[in-house]
Amino acid sequence: MAKKVDLEKSLAELEALVGELESGELGLDAAMKKFERGVALTRDCQTALTSAEQRVSVLLAESGLDDDPVPLDNDD
């Protein structure tokens, strides 16, 4: 079973990792570990987003709401 990803928490961690990497204060080994963690977080987030997108598509298809999209800005 796939692990549940907290997107907000993962994005916050990614932002912190980027800040640390951009600071230039890390040694090569520490920077590589931070980078590897960032790649893993990015993959997890992408998987979670893809899953959510698929669920939305299924729900829209089941409800028939995806047949004729209604424009959000209807000036008529």
C-alpha positions in Angstrom: 0.0 0.0 0.0 1.3 3.5 -0.9 2.2 5.8 2.0 0.1 8.9 2.6 1.9 12.1 1.8 1.2 15.3 3.7 1.8 17.7 0.8 2.0 20.9 2.8 4.5 19.3 5.2 6.5 17.9 2.3 6.6 21.2 0.5 7.7 23.0 3.6 10.5 20.5 4.0 11.5 21.0 0.4 11.6 24.7 0.8 13.8 24.3 3.9 16.1 21.9 2.0 16.4 24.4 -0.9 17.3 27.2 1.5 20.0 25.0 3.1 21.4 24.0 -0.3 21.4 27.6 -1.6 23.2 28.9 1.5 26.4 27.3 0.3 27.3 26.4 3.9 27.0 22.6 3.5 29.8 20.3 2.7 29.5 18.0 -0.3 28.3 14.9 1.6 25.7 16.9 3.6 24.5 18.7 0.4 24.2 15.3 -1.4 22.1 13.9 1.4 19.8 17.0 1.4 19.5 16.7 -2.4 18.6 13.0 -2.2 16.0 13.8 0.4 14.6 16.5 -1.9 14.4 14.2 -4.8 12.5 11.6 -2.7 10.1 14.2 -1.4 9.5 15.5 -5.0 8.7 11.9 -6.2 6.3 11.3 -3.3 4.5 14.6 -3.9 4.2 14.0 -7.6 2.8 10.5 -6.9 0.3 11.9 -4.5 -0.7 14.7 -6.9 -1.1 12.2 -9.8 -3.3 10.0 -7.6 -5.5 12.9 -6.6 -5.8 14.0 -10.2 -6.9 10.5 -11.2 -9.5 10.4 -8.4 -10.9 13.7 -9.5 -11.1 12.5 -13.1 -13.0 9.3 -12.0 -15.4 11.3 -9.8 -16.1 13.7 -12.6 -16.6 10.9 -15.1 -19.0 9.1 -12.7 -21.0 12.2 -12.1 -21.1 13.2 -15.7 -19.7 16.6 -14.9 -16.8 16.3 -17.3 -19.0 16.2 -20.4 -19.5 19.9 -21.1 -17.2 22.2 -19.1 -18.8 25.4 -18.0 -16.7 28.5 -18.3 -16.0 30.3 -15.1 -16.3 33.8 -16.6 -19.7 33.9 -18.3 -20.4 37.4 -19.6 -23.5 36.5 -21.6 
